[in-house]
Amino acid sequence: MSALATRGPALTTGVLLLATVVAWGVILGPLRNLGMGGMQGATMRVEIPLFMITWVVMLVAMMLPAVTPMVLTYQRITAARGKGSVMPVAFLLGYLIVWSAAGIVPLVFNLVLPQVQMSLGMDGWARLFAFSLLTVGLYQLSPWKAACLKSCRSPLGFFMAHDFGAGLTGAVRLGGLHGLICVGCCWALMALMVVAGSMSAAWMAALALVFITEKVWRRGLALSRVVGAGALAAAVLVLVTGWTL
């Protein structure tokens, strides 16, 4: 058995863990005071790249732990086929490209946030937040969520069902496909964070814990449904009381 096959998974896990720790260090340090609304007032030329940098750092902090089992499985498969260690890197690159592109949606929302807040007022904002909670609840309980989560929870099944070739381009495309499925699994909860106007460490840590637990715990699907039921209950609470975070 090659050294790549024996030591590769441990090395990859260490690198991903280090990247996650560094990203959290950046979030708790330089980016600590930059919430979704923390860049308002800056010029668009500054705000757009700064937001995207913040978004990518957030992705690394939140999503690398959840995608690690998939990367390790892909590394074992490519190592068994005698492929180079760069293949998992290409896979992860494709994954992050898709998630980075998804950041365009919260970027646009962040740019129009001041106007939205002014036009809605507190009552309107409470209703928007309640609608977001309702969306999370319904989606978490939907068959689409279950299908995406099933794919994320079965790395070997994912690679057996999809093959874009053995080259680096194929690895990037495969990572991109998994990124799309992961977005499909997590978009509602991420959107709730955007609507709440927060990229605080507490929000990110809570969501990251939900994402990784859904994907690796044997009762992850049940957790997903509990989160959905909780979101529906919170939506009713907001509508009845007008209370928001």
Sequence and secondary structure as in RCSB ss.txt:
>XXXX:A:sequence
MSALATRGPALTTGVLLLATVVAWGVILGPLRNLGMGGMQGATMRVEIPLFMITWVVMLVAMMLPAVTPMVLTYQ
RITAARGKGSVMPVAFLLGYLIVWSAAGIVPLVFNLVLPQVQMSLGMDGWARLFAFSLLTVGLYQLSPWKAACLK
SCRSPLGFFMAHDFGAGLTGAVRLGGLHGLICVGCCWALMALMVVAGSMSAAWMAALALVFITEKVWRRGLALSR
VVGAGALAAAVLVLVTGWTL
>XXXX:A:secstr
  HHHHHHHHHHHHHHHHHHHHHHHHHHTTTTT  TTTTTTS HHHHHHHHHHHHHHHHHHHHHHHHHHHHHHHH
HHHHHTT  THHHHHHHHHHHHHHHHHTHHHHHHHHHHHHHHHHHHHHHHHHHHHHHHHHHHHHHTSHHHHHHHH
HHH HHHHHHH    SSHHHHHHHHHHHHHHHHHHHHHHHHHHHHTT   HHHHHHHHHHHHHHHHSTTHHHHHH
HHHHHHHHHHHHHHHH    
